[in-house]
Amino acid sequence: MHKPHPLSTIYRLLCNVGDRVVYPILPAFAKPAWNHNAGPKTVFFWAPTIKWALVGAGLADLGRPAQKLSPAQNVALFATGSIWTRYCFMIHPVNVYLASVNFFVMLTGLAQLCRIAHYRYTHPNWEHEHHEHPTH
């Protein structure tokens, strides 16, 4: 007989505690989400929850000067956000929560790319401005 991994045992224990403690106090509209295939008892819930940190980092970058932003990084955010938003509607179970975070990752990357483009358009000599020379 296969012995379950210790983390699987802890996971099942936490879910059982949640079923006894959290589920009874949930409002009626939230109860279906608790046991959903993409609900808080699955990785399909926690992965997007953690991914919101990317959106937060992108929003924090709104305070940075546009010339200091990385076009490559923001193209990657825009592209992956776009691709994964679409993918979230193709997988089963459909994961609207994951789609929403990926949509905002895409928007964050797009907003930063627009800021970079605007800066470069309004500063034709941007390549020669603000270069920091490393000290030896």
OpenMM code with the backbone's topology and positions (N, CA, C; nanometers):
from openmm import Vec3, app, unit

residues = "MET HIS LYS PRO HIS PRO LEU SER THR ILE TYR ARG LEU LEU CYS ASN VAL GLY ASP ARG VAL VAL TYR PRO ILE LEU PRO ALA PHE ALA LYS PRO ALA TRP ASN HIS ASN ALA GLY PRO LYS THR VAL PHE PHE TRP ALA PRO THR ILE LYS TRP ALA LEU VAL GLY ALA GLY LEU ALA ASP LEU GLY ARG PRO ALA GLN LYS LEU SER PRO ALA GLN ASN VAL ALA LEU PHE ALA THR GLY SER ILE TRP THR ARG TYR CYS PHE MET ILE HIS PRO VAL ASN VAL TYR LEU ALA SER VAL ASN PHE PHE VAL MET LEU THR GLY LEU ALA GLN LEU CYS ARG ILE ALA HIS TYR ARG TYR THR HIS PRO ASN TRP GLU HIS GLU HIS HIS GLU HIS PRO THR HIS".split()
positions = [
    Vec3(0.0838, -0.1185, 0.0000),
    Vec3(0.0000, 0.0000, 0.0000),
    Vec3(0.0880, 0.1244, 0.0000),
    Vec3(0.0477, 0.2240, -0.0793),
    Vec3(0.1236, 0.3474, -0.0933),
    Vec3(0.0995, 0.4386, 0.0276),
    Vec3(0.2079, 0.4819, 0.0890),
    Vec3(0.1977, 0.5709, 0.2049),
    Vec3(0.1886, 0.7154, 0.1545),
    Vec3(0.0880, 0.7937, 0.1995),
    Vec3(0.0739, 0.9311, 0.1512),
    Vec3(0.1900, 1.0187, 0.1993),
    Vec3(0.2223, 1.1156, 0.1167),
    Vec3(0.3268, 1.2120, 0.1495),
    Vec3(0.2833, 1.2920, 0.2732),
    Vec3(0.3767, 1.3249, 0.3639),
    Vec3(0.3392, 1.3997, 0.4849),
    Vec3(0.2689, 1.5326, 0.4550),
    Vec3(0.3099, 1.6001, 0.3479),
    Vec3(0.2434, 1.7268, 0.3150),
    Vec3(0.0998, 1.7042, 0.2688),
    Vec3(0.0737, 1.5914, 0.2037),
    Vec3(-0.0634, 1.5584, 0.1642),
    Vec3(-0.1505, 1.5376, 0.2878),
    Vec3(-0.0918, 1.4762, 0.3876),
    Vec3(-0.1647, 1.4537, 0.5130),
    Vec3(-0.1972, 1.5862, 0.5795),
    Vec3(-0.1001, 1.6761, 0.5825),
    Vec3(-0.1226, 1.8093, 0.6416),
    Vec3(-0.2286, 1.8856, 0.5621),
    Vec3(-0.2198, 1.8771, 0.4292),
    Vec3(-0.3176, 1.9428, 0.3429),
    Vec3(-0.4594, 1.8945, 0.3722),
    Vec3(-0.4777, 1.7619, 0.3789),
    Vec3(-0.6109, 1.7059, 0.4067),
    Vec3(-0.6596, 1.7478, 0.5452),
    Vec3(-0.5692, 1.7520, 0.6424),
    Vec3(-0.6042, 1.7953, 0.7770),
    Vec3(-0.6530, 1.9399, 0.7763),
    Vec3(-0.5806, 2.0273, 0.7061),
    Vec3(-0.6208, 2.1685, 0.6977),
    Vec3(-0.7560, 2.1842, 0.6282),
    Vec3(-0.7778, 2.1067, 0.5223),
    Vec3(-0.9075, 2.1120, 0.4532),
    Vec3(-1.0201, 2.0662, 0.5455),
    Vec3(-0.9964, 1.9615, 0.6225),
    Vec3(-1.0987, 1.9125, 0.7158),
    Vec3(-1.1292, 2.0153, 0.8236),
    Vec3(-1.0253, 2.0813, 0.8754),
    Vec3(-1.0457, 2.1873, 0.9749),
    Vec3(-1.1265, 2.3008, 0.9117),
    Vec3(-1.0890, 2.3390, 0.7897),
    Vec3(-1.1634, 2.4441, 0.7193),
    Vec3(-1.3087, 2.4067, 0.6977),
    Vec3(-1.3329, 2.2789, 0.6633),
    Vec3(-1.4706, 2.2324, 0.6435),
    Vec3(-1.5526, 2.2436, 0.7719),
    Vec3(-1.4882, 2.2203, 0.8853),
    Vec3(-1.5601, 2.2262, 1.0140),
    Vec3(-1.5691, 2.3676, 1.0710),
    Vec3(-1.4667, 2.4515, 1.0449),
    Vec3(-1.4610, 2.5827, 1.1084),
    Vec3(-1.5057, 2.6957, 1.0139),
    Vec3(-1.4524, 2.6959, 0.8938),
    Vec3(-1.4780, 2.8068, 0.8008),
    Vec3(-1.6118, 2.7901, 0.7284),
    Vec3(-1.6352, 2.6722, 0.6730),
    Vec3(-1.7542, 2.6506, 0.5904),
    Vec3(-1.8841, 2.6891, 0.6612),
    Vec3(-1.9041, 2.6515, 0.7883),
    Vec3(-2.0315, 2.6850, 0.8531),
    Vec3(-2.0566, 2.8361, 0.8681),
    Vec3(-1.9514, 2.9162, 0.8725),
    Vec3(-1.9724, 3.0608, 0.8915),
    Vec3(-1.9720, 3.1397, 0.7603),
    Vec3(-1.9521, 3.0700, 0.6482),
    Vec3(-1.9555, 3.1385, 0.5187),
    Vec3(-2.0977, 3.1820, 0.4863),
    Vec3(-2.1129, 3.2989, 0.4219),
    Vec3(-2.2463, 3.3360, 0.3739),
    Vec3(-2.2908, 3.2386, 0.2647),
    Vec3(-2.4195, 3.2257, 0.2465),
    Vec3(-2.4754, 3.1269, 0.1523),
    Vec3(-2.4176, 3.1405, 0.0119),
    Vec3(-2.3930, 3.2649, -0.0346),
    Vec3(-2.3426, 3.2826, -0.1704),
    Vec3(-2.1982, 3.2332, -0.1854),
    Vec3(-2.1217, 3.2245, -0.0778),
    Vec3(-1.9810, 3.1833, -0.0841),
    Vec3(-1.9615, 3.0333, -0.0661),
    Vec3(-2.0620, 2.9655, -0.0157),
    Vec3(-2.0471, 2.8221, 0.0119),
    Vec3(-2.0173, 2.7384, -0.1135),
    Vec3(-2.0810, 2.7636, -0.2276),
    Vec3(-2.0458, 2.6848, -0.3469),
    Vec3(-1.8984, 2.7020, -0.3870),
    Vec3(-1.8428, 2.8207, -0.3660),
    Vec3(-1.7027, 2.8456, -0.4018),
    Vec3(-1.6076, 2.7636, -0.3150),
    Vec3(-1.6452, 2.7373, -0.1906),
    Vec3(-1.5588, 2.6634, -0.0984),
    Vec3(-1.5242, 2.5246, -0.1529),
    Vec3(-1.6229, 2.4577, -0.2120),
    Vec3(-1.6011, 2.3214, -0.2625),
    Vec3(-1.5833, 2.3152, -0.4144),
    Vec3(-1.5681, 2.4301, -0.4778),
    Vec3(-1.5519, 2.4351, -0.6235),
    Vec3(-1.4201, 2.3691, -0.6652),
    Vec3(-1.4177, 2.3165, -0.7870),
    Vec3(-1.2957, 2.2525, -0.8391),
    Vec3(-1.1768, 2.3476, -0.8467),
    Vec3(-1.2032, 2.4781, -0.8456),
    Vec3(-1.0958, 2.5780, -0.8453),
    Vec3(-1.1050, 2.6637, -0.7188),
    Vec3(-1.1602, 2.6062, -0.6140),
    Vec3(-1.1799, 2.6794, -0.4890),
    Vec3(-1.0565, 2.6803, -0.3995),
    Vec3(-1.0700, 2.7358, -0.2802),
    Vec3(-0.9547, 2.7553, -0.1913),
    Vec3(-0.8909, 2.6267, -0.1383),
    Vec3(-0.9498, 2.5135, -0.1686),
    Vec3(-0.8880, 2.3870, -0.1270),
    Vec3(-0.8024, 2.3287, -0.2394),
    Vec3(-0.7734, 2.4098, -0.3438),
    Vec3(-0.6950, 2.3620, -0.4576),
    Vec3(-0.5838, 2.4603, -0.4921),
    Vec3(-0.4868, 2.4126, -0.5665),
    Vec3(-0.3790, 2.4980, -0.6161),
    Vec3(-0.4348, 2.6002, -0.7154),
    Vec3(-0.5483, 2.5684, -0.7771),
    Vec3(-0.6092, 2.6588, -0.8747),
    Vec3(-0.6551, 2.7887, -0.8108),
    Vec3(-0.6672, 2.7909, -0.6805),
    Vec3(-0.7021, 2.9130, -0.6073),
    Vec3(-0.5755, 2.9835, -0.5594),
    Vec3(-0.4834, 2.9097, -0.5002),
    Vec3(-0.3674, 2.9712, -0.4349),
    Vec3(-0.2645, 3.0242, -0.5331),
    Vec3(-0.2470, 2.9595, -0.6471),
    Vec3(-0.1512, 3.0091, -0.7462),
    Vec3(-0.1884, 3.1504, -0.7924),
    Vec3(-0.3136, 3.1754, -0.8313),
    Vec3(-0.3467, 3.3121, -0.8711),
    Vec3(-0.3432, 3.4104, -0.7543),
    Vec3(-0.3739, 3.3629, -0.6353),
    Vec3(-0.3697, 3.4526, -0.5199),
    Vec3(-0.2283, 3.5072, -0.5026),
    Vec3(-0.1297, 3.4210, -0.5133),
    Vec3(0.0099, 3.4635, -0.5009),
    Vec3(0.0512, 3.5479, -0.6215),
    Vec3(-0.0050, 3.5180, -0.7382),
    Vec3(0.0319, 3.5908, -0.8608),
    Vec3(-0.0110, 3.7375, -0.8564),
    Vec3(-0.1062, 3.7712, -0.7699),
    Vec3(-0.1450, 3.9115, -0.7568),
    Vec3(-0.0260, 3.9982, -0.7142),
    Vec3(0.0784, 3.9376, -0.6577),
    Vec3(0.1994, 4.0130, -0.6219),
    Vec3(0.2640, 4.0739, -0.7464),
    Vec3(0.2545, 4.0056, -0.8617),
    Vec3(0.3067, 4.0628, -0.9863),
    Vec3(0.2316, 4.1897, -1.0242),
    Vec3(0.1015, 4.1872, -1.0057),
    Vec3(0.0213, 4.3060, -1.0348),
    Vec3(0.0612, 4.4176, -0.9392),
    Vec3(0.0768, 4.3837, -0.8116),
    Vec3(0.1200, 4.4838, -0.7130),
    Vec3(0.2551, 4.5433, -0.7477),
    Vec3(0.3490, 4.4603, -0.7912),
    Vec3(0.4812, 4.5105, -0.8299),
    Vec3(0.4706, 4.6028, -0.9512),
    Vec3(0.3858, 4.5649, -1.0463),
    Vec3(0.3658, 4.6489, -1.1643),
    Vec3(0.3040, 4.7825, -1.1285),
    Vec3(0.2091, 4.7810, -1.0362),
    Vec3(0.1481, 4.9071, -0.9919),
    Vec3(0.2499, 4.9926, -0.9167),
    Vec3(0.3352, 4.9287, -0.8382),
    Vec3(0.4399, 5.0030, -0.7680),
    Vec3(0.5353, 5.0680, -0.8678),
    Vec3(0.5583, 5.0016, -0.9815),
    Vec3(0.6464, 5.0575, -1.0844),
    Vec3(0.5885, 5.1823, -1.1504),
    Vec3(0.4601, 5.2083, -1.1302),
    Vec3(0.4033, 5.3325, -1.1845),
    Vec3(0.4713, 5.4545, -1.1236),
    Vec3(0.5304, 5.4370, -1.0066),
    Vec3(0.6027, 5.5457, -0.9417),
    Vec3(0.7456, 5.5626, -0.9905),
    Vec3(0.7934, 5.4677, -1.0690),
    Vec3(0.9303, 5.4770, -1.1219),
    Vec3(0.9324, 5.5588, -1.2500),
    Vec3(1.0425, 5.6275, -1.2759),
    Vec3(1.0546, 5.6993, -1.4039),
    Vec3(1.0488, 5.5999, -1.5207),
    Vec3(0.9816, 5.6383, -1.6275),
    Vec3(0.9620, 5.5498, -1.7428),
    Vec3(1.0944, 5.5049, -1.8037),
    Vec3(1.1956, 5.5896, -1.8003),
    Vec3(1.3240, 5.5530, -1.8605),
    Vec3(1.3964, 5.4445, -1.7809),
    Vec3(1.3515, 5.4187, -1.6599),
    Vec3(1.4135, 5.3149, -1.5766),
    Vec3(1.3424, 5.1798, -1.5894),
    Vec3(1.2317, 5.1761, -1.6632),
    Vec3(1.1559, 5.0520, -1.6779),
    Vec3(1.2190, 4.9622, -1.7835),
    Vec3(1.2003, 4.8334, -1.7679),
    Vec3(1.2538, 4.7355, -1.8617),
    Vec3(1.1489, 4.7000, -1.9670),
    Vec3(1.1753, 4.7353, -2.0943),
    Vec3(1.0806, 4.6941, -2.1992),
    Vec3(1.0678, 4.5421, -2.2079),
    Vec3(1.1778, 4.4695, -2.1959),
    Vec3(1.1721, 4.3233, -2.2072),
    Vec3(1.0852, 4.2632, -2.0967),
    Vec3(1.1025, 4.3116, -1.9763),
    Vec3(1.0225, 4.2603, -1.8642),
    Vec3(0.8746, 4.2876, -1.8865),
    Vec3(0.8419, 4.4055, -1.9344),
    Vec3(0.7018, 4.4412, -1.9522),
    Vec3(0.6401, 4.3754, -2.0748),
    Vec3(0.7203, 4.3471, -2.1774),
    Vec3(0.6704, 4.2662, -2.2897),
    Vec3(0.6374, 4.1264, -2.2386),
    Vec3(0.7241, 4.0730, -2.1520),
    Vec3(0.6993, 3.9396, -2.0961),
    Vec3(0.5715, 3.9387, -2.0127),
    Vec3(0.5510, 4.0413, -1.9308),
    Vec3(0.4281, 4.0483, -1.8508),
    Vec3(0.3057, 4.0586, -1.9404),
    Vec3(0.3138, 4.1442, -2.0421),
    Vec3(0.2016, 4.1618, -2.1335),
    Vec3(0.1713, 4.0311, -2.2085),
    Vec3(0.2751, 3.9673, -2.2619),
    Vec3(0.2556, 3.8455, -2.3416),
    Vec3(0.2033, 3.7304, -2.2558),
    Vec3(0.2669, 3.7061, -2.1422),
    Vec3(0.2218, 3.5944, -2.0600),
    Vec3(0.0831, 3.6197, -2.0039),
    Vec3(0.0556, 3.7444, -1.9664),
    Vec3(-0.0788, 3.7770, -1.9181),
    Vec3(-0.1840, 3.7515, -2.0248),
    Vec3(-0.1532, 3.7881, -2.1496),
    Vec3(-0.2465, 3.7674, -2.2610),
    Vec3(-0.2694, 3.6186, -2.2869),
    Vec3(-0.1603, 3.5459, -2.2975),
    Vec3(-0.1692, 3.4026, -2.3285),
    Vec3(-0.2447, 3.3273, -2.2193),
    Vec3(-0.2089, 3.3525, -2.0939),
    Vec3(-0.2701, 3.2783, -1.9838),
    Vec3(-0.4148, 3.3202, -1.9589),
    Vec3(-0.4495, 3.4448, -1.9908),
    Vec3(-0.5907, 3.4842, -1.9785),
    Vec3(-0.6748, 3.3989, -2.0719),
    Vec3(-0.6304, 3.3853, -2.1945),
    Vec3(-0.7036, 3.3024, -2.2911),
    Vec3(-0.7070, 3.1563, -2.2470),
    Vec3(-0.5937, 3.1059, -2.2025),
    Vec3(-0.5835, 2.9659, -2.1613),
    Vec3(-0.6801, 2.9330, -2.0476),
    Vec3(-0.6993, 3.0270, -1.9568),
    Vec3(-0.7864, 3.0033, -1.8404),
    Vec3(-0.9307, 2.9736, -1.8802),
    Vec3(-0.9700, 3.0162, -1.9994),
    Vec3(-1.1054, 2.9881, -2.0457),
    Vec3(-1.1119, 2.8602, -2.1283),
    Vec3(-0.9951, 2.8004, -2.1549),
    Vec3(-0.9907, 2.6773, -2.2324),
    Vec3(-0.9764, 2.5540, -2.1435),
    Vec3(-0.9240, 2.5709, -2.0233),
    Vec3(-0.8995, 2.4573, -1.9344),
    Vec3(-1.0271, 2.4208, -1.8587),
    Vec3(-1.0262, 2.3025, -1.8023),
    Vec3(-1.1379, 2.2581, -1.7183),
    Vec3(-1.0817, 2.2163, -1.5838),
    Vec3(-1.1267, 2.2700, -1.4750),
    Vec3(-1.2364, 2.3657, -1.4700),
    Vec3(-1.1919, 2.5031, -1.5189),
    Vec3(-1.2845, 2.5748, -1.5827),
    Vec3(-1.2572, 2.7124, -1.6222),
    Vec3(-1.2247, 2.7888, -1.4944),
    Vec3(-1.1165, 2.8657, -1.4982),
    Vec3(-1.0710, 2.9337, -1.3781),
    Vec3(-1.0759, 3.0845, -1.4004),
    Vec3(-1.1886, 3.1450, -1.3658),
    Vec3(-1.2087, 3.2879, -1.3861),
    Vec3(-1.1174, 3.3688, -1.2943),
    Vec3(-1.0922, 3.3179, -1.1749),
    Vec3(-1.0028, 3.3872, -1.0823),
    Vec3(-0.8619, 3.3975, -1.1411),
    Vec3(-0.8103, 3.2882, -1.1956),
    Vec3(-0.6789, 3.2900, -1.2595),
    Vec3(-0.6812, 3.3790, -1.3835),
    Vec3(-0.7902, 3.3758, -1.4584),
    Vec3(-0.8021, 3.4620, -1.5762),
    Vec3(-0.7976, 3.6086, -1.5351),
    Vec3(-0.8627, 3.6429, -1.4243),
    Vec3(-0.8654, 3.7841, -1.3827),
    Vec3(-0.7263, 3.8337, -1.3443),
    Vec3(-0.6502, 3.7542, -1.2717),
    Vec3(-0.5163, 3.7993, -1.2339),
    Vec3(-0.4274, 3.8094, -1.3571),
    Vec3(-0.4398, 3.7154, -1.4496),
    Vec3(-0.3596, 3.7227, -1.5716),
    Vec3(-0.3992, 3.8418, -1.6579),
    Vec3(-0.5274, 3.8747, -1.6604),
    Vec3(-0.5726, 3.9926, -1.7336),
    Vec3(-0.5089, 4.1189, -1.6757),
    Vec3(-0.5022, 4.1279, -1.5434),
    Vec3(-0.4410, 4.2451, -1.4815),
    Vec3(-0.2889, 4.2450, -1.4961),
    Vec3(-0.2265, 4.1275, -1.5026),
    Vec3(-0.0830, 4.1215, -1.5342),
    Vec3(-0.0612, 4.1789, -1.6739),
    Vec3(-0.1475, 4.1386, -1.7691),
    Vec3(-0.1393, 4.1902, -1.9050),
    Vec3(-0.1561, 4.3424, -1.9077),
    Vec3(-0.2579, 4.3930, -1.8373),
    Vec3(-0.2812, 4.5374, -1.8351),
    Vec3(-0.1650, 4.6133, -1.7725),
    Vec3(-0.1064, 4.5563, -1.6677),
    Vec3(0.0071, 4.6210, -1.6028),
    Vec3(0.1240, 4.6315, -1.7000),
    Vec3(0.1539, 4.5217, -1.7695),
    Vec3(0.2616, 4.5243, -1.8689),
    Vec3(0.2324, 4.6233, -1.9801),
    Vec3(0.1076, 4.6267, -2.0267),
    Vec3(0.0692, 4.7198, -2.1329),
    Vec3(0.0819, 4.8644, -2.0878),
    Vec3(0.0370, 4.8937, -1.9678),
    Vec3(0.0473, 5.0315, -1.9163),
    Vec3(0.1932, 5.0765, -1.9107),
    Vec3(0.2805, 4.9871, -1.8647),
    Vec3(0.4225, 5.0235, -1.8558),
    Vec3(0.4844, 5.0380, -1.9951),
    Vec3(0.4442, 4.9520, -2.0880),
    Vec3(0.4948, 4.9649, -2.2250),
    Vec3(0.4506, 5.0969, -2.2875),
    Vec3(0.3283, 5.1395, -2.2584),
    Vec3(0.2808, 5.2695, -2.3081),
    Vec3(0.3617, 5.3841, -2.2473),
    Vec3(0.3929, 5.3728, -2.1194),
    Vec3(0.4757, 5.4755, -2.0545),
    Vec3(0.6152, 5.4816, -2.1171),
    Vec3(0.6737, 5.3641, -2.1431),
    Vec3(0.8063, 5.3591, -2.2053),
    Vec3(0.8013, 5.4206, -2.3452),
    Vec3(0.7011, 5.3814, -2.4230),
    Vec3(0.6873, 5.4338, -2.5599),
    Vec3(0.6673, 5.5855, -2.5582),
    Vec3(0.5849, 5.6333, -2.4675),
    Vec3(0.5609, 5.7778, -2.4579),
    Vec3(0.6896, 5.8509, -2.4222),
    Vec3(0.7641, 5.7981, -2.3269),
    Vec3(0.8898, 5.8624, -2.2879),
    Vec3(0.9855, 5.8673, -2.4070),
    Vec3(0.9997, 5.7565, -2.4758),
    Vec3(1.0937, 5.7518, -2.5877),
    Vec3(1.0493, 5.8390, -2.7043),
    Vec3(0.9174, 5.8507, -2.7236),
    Vec3(0.8655, 5.9370, -2.8302),
    Vec3(0.8901, 6.0840, -2.7978),
    Vec3(0.8711, 6.1213, -2.6717),
    Vec3(0.8870, 6.2620, -2.6317),
    Vec3(1.0317, 6.2983, -2.5990),
    Vec3(1.1203, 6.2006, -2.5949),
    Vec3(1.2628, 6.2233, -2.5702),
    Vec3(1.3418, 6.1515, -2.6794),
    Vec3(1.3526, 6.2149, -2.7983),
    Vec3(1.4168, 6.1469, -2.9118),
    Vec3(1.5607, 6.1009, -2.8827),
    Vec3(1.6282, 6.1656, -2.7923),
    Vec3(1.7658, 6.1269, -2.7592),
    Vec3(1.7704, 6.0419, -2.6329),
    Vec3(1.6675, 5.9647, -2.6092),
    Vec3(1.6578, 5.8880, -2.4851),
    Vec3(1.7743, 5.7929, -2.4644),
    Vec3(1.8327, 5.7439, -2.5743),
    Vec3(1.9440, 5.6492, -2.5598),
    Vec3(2.0681, 5.7145, -2.5003),
    Vec3(2.0786, 5.8449, -2.5173),
    Vec3(2.1968, 5.9162, -2.4690),
    Vec3(2.1730, 5.9876, -2.3364),
    Vec3(2.0505, 5.9857, -2.2903),
    Vec3(2.0159, 6.0519, -2.1642),
    Vec3(2.0256, 5.9547, -2.0478),
    Vec3(2.0555, 6.0090, -1.9326),
    Vec3(2.0454, 5.9365, -1.8065),
    Vec3(2.1234, 5.8065, -1.8008),
    Vec3(2.2327, 5.7974, -1.8719),
    Vec3(2.3140, 5.6759, -1.8597),
    Vec3(2.4014, 5.6875, -1.7361),
    Vec3(2.3938, 5.5866, -1.6558),
    Vec3(2.4765, 5.5834, -1.5375),
    Vec3(2.6041, 5.5083, -1.5718),
    Vec3(2.7175, 5.5708, -1.5447),
    Vec3(2.8441, 5.5066, -1.5721),
    Vec3(2.8926, 5.4323, -1.4494),
    Vec3(2.9220, 5.3046, -1.4654),
    Vec3(2.9669, 5.2282, -1.3493),
    Vec3(3.1025, 5.2773, -1.3005),
    Vec3(3.1194, 5.2786, -1.1717),
    Vec3(3.2483, 5.3171, -1.1147),
    Vec3(3.3293, 5.1919, -1.0871),
    Vec3(3.4563, 5.2032, -1.1033),
    Vec3(3.5443, 5.0856, -1.0821),
    Vec3(3.6003, 5.0841, -0.9443),
] * unit.nanometer
topology = app.Topology()
chain = topology.addChain("A")
for resn in residues:
    res = topology.addResidue(resn, chain)
    for name in ("N", "CA", "C"):
        topology.addAtom(name, app.Element.getBySymbol(name[0]), res)
